[in-house]
């Protein structure tokens, strides 16, 4: 299979690998030929062939070479990325007939480029990987404040995914929401949970002496970190020796640090984000991973950090919105505990349960379950097999145009 991956985010100098990096490498290792067009609007990169190359993989950057600050700078970066897709990116794909072109949410920011390739016959199949229901999720968590933008942006997103032959969603709950939010969608639906390379259990890894729970992720608005701070406050009055490590950076970090200080927390520590290899080493040294979202959100989420935790045999506390089925998956496998988003008391109690299991010596059973869940459902090799099957089915479906 010859695949083209149109990626807004991909590894580069000083940029850690991500889900699409794992997918591209796994596709190449499975014998597929993969081209990657990177239209990164957040990091300045040299145009043309990327400095990082892999066997059976060609990578070309078409995004901005300079990132300017402010809203105007952001608009210019997005515009440069879109222009680069339809100029340098289109030339890069010239003479290459692809079995599949893959692109990810937010579809609007692909600027119609995958659709152009499909219409021109350069891609037999379009596969849209939907991780983020735009714009409703951004509106409900407050990242887009003007609700009047909802319908125009919703129609734009629908138009950007309209020609997709396959839409890959993260879970059954995601499929149900997709069909209600975009009724009449004709694409084939594939269930493909987030993935990671791995497993990443270090042979030399030893857990810390003090029971430590980690949250690793962006410290930005609408991420639910405030719930974790309040849970830490609940735990501080208990007779336990639990430490919470908040690992990451973002626009809300200083505000969260100030809140932690105001709450008088001495059981919660902030650390900056780490390169992926160092992050994986760190989570091999702790006991529990925490995934948090915000309450009162309609579209179901599946935090990708769950995958990294399970890949490192880390039991998980999943604090997610009612619409999500990610917590159900964790509990079905015995890999952790699910609690409602926004419920700091329930989050604190879940951590106390796992702390008690740690003291009793029974927590390793959850570690084994987390690793089993990863190997069965969340590994990148599993994602590749699911995507291969979806593409084969789409190509062989009669009556495709």
C-alpha positions as CSV (number, residue, x, y, z in Angstrom):
1,X,0.0,0.0,0.0
2,X,1.2,3.5,-0.8
3,X,0.0,6.0,1.7
4,X,0.1,9.8,2.0
5,X,-0.2,11.3,5.5
6,X,-1.1,15.0,5.6
7,X,0.0,16.1,9.1
8,X,-0.3,19.3,11.0
9,X,2.0,18.0,13.7
10,X,5.0,15.8,13.2
11,X,8.5,15.3,14.7
12,X,11.3,17.6,13.9
13,X,14.3,19.2,15.5
14,X,13.3,20.0,19.1
15,X,9.8,18.6,18.5
16,X,8.9,15.3,20.2
17,X,7.4,12.4,18.2
18,X,3.6,12.1,18.3
19,X,0.8,9.7,17.3
20,X,1.3,10.2,13.6
21,X,5.1,9.6,13.9
22,X,4.3,6.2,15.5
23,X,1.8,5.4,12.8
24,X,4.0,6.4,9.9
25,X,6.9,4.3,11.3
26,X,4.6,1.3,11.9
27,X,3.2,1.5,8.4
28,X,6.7,1.6,6.9
29,X,7.7,-1.4,9.1
30,X,4.7,-3.3,7.9
31,X,6.0,-2.9,4.3
32,X,4.0,0.1,3.2
33,X,5.4,3.1,1.3
34,X,4.6,6.3,3.1
35,X,4.9,10.0,2.1
36,X,4.3,12.7,4.8
37,X,3.4,16.3,4.0
38,X,3.8,18.4,7.2
39,X,1.9,21.7,7.3
40,X,2.9,22.7,10.8
41,X,1.6,26.1,11.7
42,X,3.0,26.2,15.2
43,X,6.7,25.5,14.6
44,X,9.0,27.1,12.1
45,X,10.6,24.5,9.8
46,X,12.7,24.7,6.6
47,X,10.6,24.0,3.6
48,X,11.2,20.9,1.5
49,X,12.5,17.5,2.6
50,X,12.7,17.1,6.3
51,X,15.9,16.7,8.3
52,X,14.5,13.5,9.9
53,X,13.9,10.7,7.4
54,X,13.1,7.1,7.8
55,X,13.3,4.0,5.6
56,X,10.4,3.7,3.2
57,X,9.2,7.2,4.2
58,X,9.5,10.6,2.4
59,X,8.8,13.7,4.5
60,X,8.2,17.2,3.1
61,X,7.5,20.3,5.1
62,X,5.3,23.0,3.5
63,X,4.4,25.2,6.5
64,X,5.8,28.6,7.6
65,X,9.5,29.1,8.1
66,X,8.9,31.9,10.6
67,X,6.3,32.0,13.4
68,X,5.3,35.5,14.4
69,X,3.6,36.3,17.8
70,X,0.0,37.3,18.3
71,X,-3.3,36.6,16.6
72,X,-2.0,38.1,13.3
73,X,1.0,35.9,13.5
74,X,-1.2,32.8,14.0
75,X,-3.4,33.8,11.1
76,X,-0.4,34.2,8.9
77,X,1.0,30.9,10.0
78,X,-2.2,29.0,9.1
79,X,-2.4,30.8,5.8
80,X,1.2,29.9,4.9
81,X,0.4,26.3,5.8
82,X,-2.6,26.2,3.6
83,X,-0.8,27.9,0.7
84,X,2.1,25.5,1.1
85,X,-0.2,22.5,0.9
86,X,-1.7,23.5,-2.4
87,X,1.7,24.6,-3.9
88,X,4.7,22.7,-2.7
89,X,2.7,19.9,-1.2
90,X,0.8,19.4,-4.5
91,X,4.0,19.3,-6.4
92,X,5.5,16.8,-3.9
93,X,2.6,14.4,-4.6
94,X,2.9,14.8,-8.3
95,X,3.3,11.5,-10.1
96,X,2.5,9.5,-7.0
97,X,-0.7,7.5,-7.0
98,X,-1.8,6.8,-3.4
99,X,-4.0,4.0,-2.2
100,X,-4.9,6.2,0.7
101,X,-4.5,9.7,1.9
102,X,-4.8,10.1,5.7
103,X,-5.6,13.4,7.4
104,X,-6.7,14.3,10.9
105,X,-9.0,16.6,12.8
106,X,-9.4,19.5,12.7
107,X,-10.3,18.8,9.0
108,X,-10.9,22.5,8.3
109,X,-7.2,23.2,8.8
110,X,-6.3,20.8,6.0
111,X,-7.5,23.5,3.7
112,X,-9.3,21.1,1.3
113,X,-6.0,19.6,0.2
114,X,-7.0,15.9,0.8
115,X,-10.2,16.5,-1.1
116,X,-8.3,18.0,-4.0
117,X,-6.1,14.9,-4.2
118,X,-9.2,12.7,-4.1
119,X,-11.0,14.6,-6.9
120,X,-7.8,14.7,-9.1
121,X,-7.4,10.9,-8.7
122,X,-4.1,11.0,-6.9
123,X,-5.6,9.2,-3.9
124,X,-7.9,6.2,-4.3
125,X,-9.2,6.6,-0.7
126,X,-9.5,9.4,1.8
127,X,-9.2,8.4,5.5
128,X,-10.1,11.0,8.0
129,X,-8.9,10.4,11.6
130,X,-11.3,12.2,13.9
131,X,-9.8,12.9,17.3
132,X,-11.6,16.2,18.0
133,X,-15.2,17.2,17.3
134,X,-14.7,20.7,16.0
135,X,-16.1,23.3,16.8
136,X,-18.5,22.1,19.4
137,X,-15.8,20.8,21.8
138,X,-13.8,24.1,21.6
139,X,-17.0,26.1,22.2
140,X,-18.0,24.0,25.2
141,X,-14.6,24.1,26.9
142,X,-14.4,27.9,26.3
143,X,-11.6,28.0,23.7
144,X,-14.1,29.5,21.2
145,X,-16.2,32.0,23.2
146,X,-18.5,33.3,20.5
147,X,-21.2,30.6,20.1
148,X,-22.4,32.3,16.9
149,X,-19.5,30.7,15.2
150,X,-20.8,27.2,15.9
151,X,-23.0,26.6,12.8
152,X,-20.7,28.2,10.3
153,X,-17.6,26.3,11.6
154,X,-19.7,23.1,11.9
155,X,-20.7,23.3,8.2
156,X,-17.1,24.1,7.2
157,X,-15.8,21.1,9.1
158,X,-18.5,18.9,7.6
159,X,-17.5,20.1,4.1
160,X,-13.8,19.3,4.9
161,X,-14.6,15.7,5.7
162,X,-17.5,15.2,3.2
163,X,-15.3,13.4,0.6
164,X,-13.7,11.0,3.1
165,X,-14.3,7.4,2.3
166,X,-13.5,6.4,5.8
167,X,-13.8,8.2,9.1
168,X,-11.8,6.6,11.9
169,X,-13.2,7.5,15.4
170,X,-11.8,6.6,18.8
171,X,-14.6,4.6,20.3
172,X,-18.2,3.5,20.0
173,X,-19.4,6.6,21.8
174,X,-17.5,8.7,19.3
175,X,-19.3,6.9,16.4
176,X,-22.7,7.5,18.0
177,X,-21.9,11.2,18.5
178,X,-20.5,11.5,15.0
179,X,-23.7,10.2,13.5
180,X,-25.9,12.6,15.5
181,X,-23.6,15.6,15.0
182,X,-23.1,15.0,11.2
183,X,-26.3,13.1,10.2
184,X,-26.3,11.5,6.8
185,X,-22.5,11.1,6.6
186,X,-21.9,8.4,3.9
187,X,-18.4,7.5,4.9
188,X,-17.5,4.0,6.3
189,X,-16.8,4.3,10.0
190,X,-13.8,2.5,11.6
191,X,-13.2,2.3,15.4
192,X,-9.5,3.1,15.9
193,X,-8.6,4.1,19.5
194,X,-5.5,6.4,20.0
195,X,-2.3,4.5,19.8
196,X,1.4,4.6,20.8
197,X,4.6,2.7,20.1
198,X,5.5,0.2,22.8
199,X,5.1,-1.4,25.2
200,X,7.4,0.9,27.1
201,X,8.1,-0.9,30.3
202,X,11.8,-0.4,31.2
203,X,13.6,-3.5,32.4
204,X,15.6,-1.3,34.8
205,X,12.7,0.8,35.9
206,X,11.9,0.9,39.6
207,X,9.0,2.7,41.1
208,X,9.5,5.5,43.6
209,X,9.4,4.9,47.3
210,X,6.7,7.4,47.8
211,X,3.4,6.6,46.1
212,X,3.2,9.0,43.1
213,X,0.4,9.8,40.7
214,X,1.2,11.7,37.5
215,X,-0.7,13.9,35.2
216,X,1.2,14.6,31.9
217,X,-0.3,17.0,29.4
218,X,-1.0,20.6,28.3
219,X,-1.8,23.0,31.1
220,X,-4.3,25.0,29.1
221,X,-7.8,26.3,29.5
222,X,-10.5,23.6,29.4
223,X,-8.2,20.7,30.5
224,X,-9.7,20.2,34.0
225,X,-6.5,20.5,36.0
226,X,-8.4,22.5,38.6
227,X,-10.2,19.3,39.6
228,X,-6.8,17.7,40.2
229,X,-5.7,20.6,42.5
230,X,-8.9,20.3,44.5
231,X,-8.4,16.5,44.8
232,X,-4.9,17.1,46.1
233,X,-6.4,19.4,48.7
234,X,-8.8,16.6,49.7
235,X,-5.9,14.2,50.0
236,X,-3.8,16.6,52.1
237,X,-6.0,16.1,55.1
238,X,-5.9,12.3,54.9
239,X,-3.4,10.0,56.5
240,X,-1.6,9.0,53.4
241,X,1.7,9.6,51.7
242,X,0.5,10.4,48.2
243,X,2.3,12.8,45.9
244,X,0.8,14.2,42.7
245,X,3.1,15.2,39.9
246,X,1.8,17.6,37.3
247,X,4.0,17.4,34.2
248,X,3.6,19.9,31.4
249,X,3.5,23.5,30.2
250,X,0.9,25.8,28.8
251,X,-0.9,29.1,29.0
252,X,-2.6,28.3,32.3
253,X,0.5,27.0,34.1
254,X,1.3,30.1,36.1
255,X,-2.3,30.5,37.1
256,X,-2.5,26.8,38.3
257,X,0.8,27.3,40.3
258,X,-0.8,30.3,42.0
259,X,-3.9,28.3,42.8
260,X,-1.8,25.5,44.2
261,X,0.0,28.0,46.4
262,X,-3.3,29.6,47.5
263,X,-4.7,26.1,48.5
264,X,-1.5,25.5,50.5
265,X,-0.7,22.3,48.7
266,X,2.4,20.4,49.8
267,X,1.6,17.1,48.0
268,X,1.5,18.4,44.4
269,X,4.6,19.3,42.4
270,X,4.7,21.0,39.0
271,X,7.5,20.0,36.5
272,X,8.1,21.2,32.9
273,X,7.2,19.0,30.0
274,X,9.9,16.6,28.9
275,X,11.1,15.0,25.6
276,X,9.2,11.8,24.9
277,X,12.0,9.5,25.9
278,X,12.5,11.3,29.3
279,X,8.7,11.4,29.8
280,X,8.5,7.6,29.3
281,X,11.3,7.1,31.7
282,X,9.6,9.2,34.3
283,X,6.2,7.5,34.1
284,X,8.0,4.2,34.5
285,X,9.0,5.5,38.0
286,X,5.6,6.4,39.3
287,X,2.6,4.3,40.3
288,X,-0.6,5.7,38.8
289,X,-1.5,7.9,35.7
290,X,-4.3,10.5,35.8
291,X,-6.3,11.5,32.7
292,X,-8.7,14.4,33.2
293,X,-11.3,16.2,31.1
294,X,-13.9,18.8,32.0
295,X,-17.6,18.2,32.9
296,X,-20.7,19.2,30.9
297,X,-19.1,18.5,27.5
298,X,-21.3,16.8,24.9
299,X,-18.7,15.2,22.5
300,X,-17.0,12.1,24.1
301,X,-13.3,12.3,24.4
302,X,-10.6,9.6,24.8
303,X,-7.5,11.2,26.3
304,X,-4.4,9.9,24.5
305,X,-2.4,10.0,27.7
306,X,-4.3,6.9,28.7
307,X,-2.4,5.0,26.0
308,X,1.0,6.2,27.2
309,X,0.1,5.2,30.7
310,X,-1.0,1.7,29.7
311,X,2.0,1.2,27.5
312,X,4.1,1.7,30.6
313,X,2.0,-0.7,32.7
314,X,0.6,2.2,34.7
315,X,-2.8,1.9,36.3
316,X,-5.1,4.8,35.3
317,X,-7.6,7.0,37.0
318,X,-9.8,8.3,34.3
319,X,-11.8,11.5,35.2
320,X,-13.9,12.0,32.1
321,X,-17.2,13.5,31.0
322,X,-20.3,11.4,31.2
323,X,-20.5,11.0,27.4
324,X,-17.1,9.3,27.2
325,X,-16.7,5.6,27.2
326,X,-12.9,5.7,27.9
327,X,-13.4,5.1,31.6
328,X,-15.6,2.1,30.9
329,X,-12.8,0.6,28.8
330,X,-10.3,1.0,31.6
331,X,-12.6,-0.5,34.2
332,X,-13.6,-3.4,31.9
333,X,-10.0,-4.4,31.7
334,X,-9.3,-3.9,35.4
335,X,-6.7,-1.3,34.5
336,X,-7.9,1.5,36.7
337,X,-10.8,3.5,38.1
338,X,-13.2,5.9,36.3
339,X,-14.8,8.9,38.0
340,X,-16.9,11.8,36.7
341,X,-15.2,14.8,35.3
342,X,-15.2,17.7,37.7
343,X,-15.7,15.6,40.8
344,X,-12.6,16.2,42.9
345,X,-13.8,14.2,45.9
346,X,-14.3,11.1,43.7
347,X,-10.9,11.6,42.1
348,X,-9.3,11.8,45.6
349,X,-11.1,8.7,46.7
350,X,-10.0,6.8,43.6
351,X,-6.4,7.7,44.3
352,X,-6.9,6.5,47.9
353,X,-8.2,3.1,46.6
354,X,-5.2,2.6,44.5
355,X,-2.9,3.8,47.3
356,X,-4.5,1.1,49.5
357,X,-3.9,-1.5,46.8
358,X,-0.3,-0.3,46.6
359,X,0.2,-0.7,50.4
360,X,-1.5,-4.1,50.2
361,X,0.7,-5.3,47.3
362,X,-2.2,-5.8,44.9
363,X,-1.6,-2.9,42.6
364,X,0.6,-4.9,40.2
365,X,-2.5,-6.7,39.0
366,X,-3.8,-3.5,37.6
367,X,-0.4,-2.8,36.0
368,X,-0.6,-6.2,34.3
369,X,-4.2,-5.3,33.1
370,X,-3.1,-2.0,31.8
371,X,-0.3,-3.6,29.7
372,X,-2.7,-6.2,28.5
373,X,-5.1,-3.5,27.4
374,X,-2.4,-1.7,25.6
375,X,-1.2,-4.8,23.7
376,X,-4.7,-5.8,22.7
377,X,-6.3,-2.5,21.8
378,X,-4.0,0.5,22.0
379,X,-0.7,-0.4,20.3
380,X,0.2,1.2,17.1
381,X,0.5,-2.2,15.4
382,X,-3.2,-2.8,16.3
383,X,-4.1,0.6,14.8
384,X,-2.2,-0.2,11.6
385,X,-4.1,-3.5,11.2
386,X,-7.5,-1.7,11.8
387,X,-6.6,1.0,9.3
388,X,-5.4,-1.6,6.7
389,X,-8.6,-3.5,7.0
390,X,-10.7,-0.3,6.6
391,X,-8.8,0.8,3.5
392,X,-9.0,-2.6,1.9
393,X,-12.8,-2.7,2.5
394,X,-13.2,0.8,1.1
395,X,-11.2,0.2,-2.0
396,X,-13.1,-3.1,-2.7
397,X,-16.5,-1.6,-2.1
398,X,-18.5,-1.5,-5.3
399,X,-19.9,1.8,-6.6
400,X,-17.3,4.1,-5.2
401,X,-16.7,7.3,-7.1
